[in-house]
Amino acid sequence: MEFKKFKSELEEIKETRKKEILVGATDYNLLTSVLSPHDEVRLHSGILHSLLNPDGKHYRGILFLELFLKSIEKDGFFKDLSEVTVDKEKNDMDIYLTDGEKHIIIENKINAGDQEKQIERYIDHVKEKKDIQPEDILVIYLSVNRKIPTSYSLGKLQLNESLDFLMSGDNKVAAYKAVHYKKEILKWLEQCIEIISNNTILNVSLQQYKHVVEEISGCPYSNLTPYNELFEKGFEYIDYFCQCLKDENKCKSEIGHDYNMLKKDYKRVANAKFKCFLEKFCQNLLAEDKTLSLGEFGIFEDQMYFSLDYKEISFRIYLKPKKSISSDDFFNLKSLALVPTKDWSKEGQGAYKSVDLRNKDFRQYLNDKGLDQ
């Protein structure tokens, strides 16, 4: 494809966007104008705390808390929601809810990695000087797409096979629930918006936060015609922009101030294509070995990555394209860079090991590390 054709198609979208702006369309978001959409502490934990708090200035009492517990299928956990207090960063817990008898610990993870014995420490704090049954503590691991914490965070604890209890040996320690922004949190926000739709201030506030959650979940909202319409026209457009990224300075100068938005939409479309590839690529591997599951994935600069979760350990694997994105041989499948994470690698953080997932090298690598047991 020639740049002239790519530029012409791009100009058509830009003209459409200009017309939309003239009649009042906007993508302005007060939250992301002052904070990063991935800000875990100030933005996400802060907003979740304010909404879940029955004494919050939303003046809707237990409404948002009640809807939240229903959305994660834990309604009835507390006997009386009006007795629940909600704290932020208490004993380093992102969000802590209790009625004095039962306890919910919300560990919020968007980009940050797990900390050493983090979840183990939080449970110890809650149990300090109290005789609490395992069913009366619920640990919620809130993330974009992670299933379980790493063993680095769990410390001496492990998850049972059904992933609903944290265990110490054969003994239950606390109930466990994985919650995701794209699924449960979006569902919860939609229910909240529907109920308070006649309250303009609350409605707008929740809508703006919902758009932030959509963005970190990989499906950003826009009132304007998205640039990804260009990439949906066919592989040749994705391929062309992929080649342009190899010379980013030239790409910026040719495309102009729309470059960053175009790059963001390119990544979203490429991510969708990548997900289809991964599901096909990992199908046989995951079918043969039930101890492995597909974890988080995405695109970082000119590399693609995905994680294979093995028991309580997550192995991140980077893939670098051999050829253009439109090629049948998009990924180099023969040599994948496996990056050991610090909680299990004796080689140190950042060490690499080339493996081929189509043969037994990966399984042998686990065995060499004493993990294939």
Residue pairs with C-beta under 8 A, 6 or more apart in sequence:
1 236
1 237
1 239
1 240
3 240
3 254
6 230
6 237
6 240
6 241
7 254
7 255
9 230
9 233
9 237
10 227
10 230
10 255
10 258
10 262
13 225
13 227
13 229
13 230
14 258
16 225
17 224
17 225
20 223
20 224
20 225
21 224
25 223
25 224
26 223
27 222
27 223
27 224
29 208
29 211
29 212
30 208
31 37
31 43
31 47
31 208
31 209
31 212
32 212
32 215
35 42
35 43
36 43
37 43
37 212
37 215
37 216
38 110
38 111
38 216
40 94
40 108
40 109
40 110
40 111
40 112
41 89
41 94
41 108
43 212
44 108
44 110
44 212
45 88
45 89
45 94
45 95
45 108
46 88
47 209
48 95
48 106
48 108
49 86
49 87
49 88
49 95
50 56
50 57
50 58
51 58
51 64
51 65
51 68
51 192
52 64
52 65
52 68
52 86
52 95
52 97
53 65
53 85
53 86
54 61
54 62
54 65
54 81
54 82
54 84
54 86
56 64
58 64
58 202
60 196
60 202
61 82
62 81
62 82
62 84
63 192
63 195
63 196
64 192
65 81
65 84
65 86
65 97
66 75
66 81
67 188
67 191
67 192
67 195
68 188
69 75
69 76
69 77
69 78
69 81
70 191
71 184
71 185
71 187
71 188
71 191
72 140
72 177
72 179
72 184
72 188
74 138
74 177
77 102
77 104
77 138
78 84
78 97
78 99
78 102
79 99
79 101
79 102
80 99
81 99
83 99
83 100
84 97
84 98
84 99
85 97
85 98
85 99
86 95
86 96
86 97
87 93
87 95
87 96
87 97
88 94
88 95
88 96
90 96
91 122
91 125
92 121
92 122
93 105
93 106
93 107
93 122
93 125
94 106
94 107
94 108
94 142
95 104
95 105
95 106
95 108
96 103
96 104
96 105
96 106
96 126
97 103
97 104
97 106
98 104
98 126
101 136
102 136
102 137
102 138
103 126
103 132
103 136
103 137
103 138
104 137
104 138
104 140
105 119
105 122
105 123
105 126
105 137
105 138
105 139
105 140
105 174
106 140
106 142
107 118
107 119
107 122
107 139
107 140
107 141
107 142
107 149
108 142
108 143
109 141
109 142
109 143
109 146
110 143
110 144
110 181
110 216
113 150
114 149
114 150
114 152
114 153
114 343
115 152
115 153
116 152
116 153
116 155
117 152
117 153
117 154
117 155
117 156
118 149
118 153
119 139
119 141
119 149
119 153
119 154
119 155
119 157
119 166
120 153
120 154
120 155
120 156
120 157
121 155
122 139
123 137
123 139
123 157
123 166
123 173
123 174
126 132
126 137
127 137
134 165
134 171
134 172
134 173
134 174
134 175
135 172
135 175
137 173
137 174
137 175
138 174
138 175
138 176
138 177
139 166
139 174
139 175
139 176
139 177
140 177
140 178
140 179
141 148
141 149
141 176
141 177
141 178
141 179
142 179
142 180
142 181
142 185
143 178
143 179
143 180
143 181
144 180
144 181
144 182
144 216
144 217
144 218
144 296
145 180
145 182
145 295
145 296
146 178
146 295
146 296
146 314
147 163
147 178
147 293
147 295
147 309
148 159
148 163
148 178
148 309
148 312
149 312
150 312
150 313
150 314
150 341
150 343
151 158
151 312
151 313
151 343
151 344
152 341
152 342
152 343
154 166
154 312
156 168
157 166
157 167
157 168
157 173
158 166
158 167
158 168
158 312
159 165
159 166
159 167
159 176
159 312
160 166
160 167
160 172
163 176
163 178
164 175
164 176
164 177
165 172
165 173
165 174
165 175
165 176
166 172
166 173
166 174
166 175
166 176
167 173
179 185
181 213
181 216
181 217
182 213
182 217
182 218
182 219
185 213
186 210
186 213
186 214
186 217
189 206
189 209
189 210
189 213
190 210
192 206
193 203
193 206
193 207
193 210
196 202
196 203
196 206
197 203
210 221
211 220
211 221
214 220
214 221
215 221
218 268
218 271
219 268
220 264
220 268
226 265
227 258
227 261
227 262
227 264
227 265
227 266
228 265
228 266
228 268
228 269
230 237
230 262
230 265
231 237
231 238
231 241
231 265
231 266
231 269
231 270
232 269
235 325
235 326
236 326
238 266
238 269
238 270
238 273
238 325
238 326
239 324
239 325
239 326
241 251
241 262
241 263
241 266
242 266
242 270
242 321
242 324
242 325
243 324
244 250
244 251
244 254
244 255
245 251
245 263
245 302
246 302
251 259
252 259
255 262
267 299
270 299
270 325
271 297
271 298
271 299
273 325
274 297
274 298
274 299
274 304
275 297
277 330
277 331
278 294
278 297
278 306
279 294
281 331
281 333
282 294
282 306
282 308
285 292
285 357
286 292
286 293
286 294
289 363
291 310
291 311
292 308
292 309
292 310
293 308
293 309
294 306
294 307
294 308
294 309
295 306
295 307
295 308
295 309
295 314
296 306
296 307
296 314
297 304
297 305
297 306
297 307
298 304
298 305
298 306
299 305
302 320
302 321
303 318
303 319
303 320
304 318
304 319
304 320
304 321
304 331
305 316
305 317
305 318
305 319
306 316
306 317
306 319
307 314
307 315
307 316
307 317
308 314
308 315
308 317
309 315
310 366
310 371
313 341
313 343
313 344
313 371
314 341
315 338
315 339
315 340
315 341
316 338
316 339
316 341
317 336
317 337
317 338
317 339
317 357
318 336
318 337
318 339
319 331
319 332
319 336
320 331
320 332
320 337
321 327
321 330
321 331
321 332
322 329
322 330
322 331
322 332
323 329
323 330
324 330
333 356
333 357
333 358
334 356
335 354
335 355
335 356
336 354
336 355
336 356
336 357
337 352
337 353
337 354
338 352
338 353
338 354
338 355
338 362
338 365
339 350
339 351
339 352
340 347
340 349
340 351
340 353
341 349
342 348
342 349
344 369
344 371
345 351
345 369
346 369
347 353
353 365
355 361
355 362
355 365
356 362
363 372
366 372
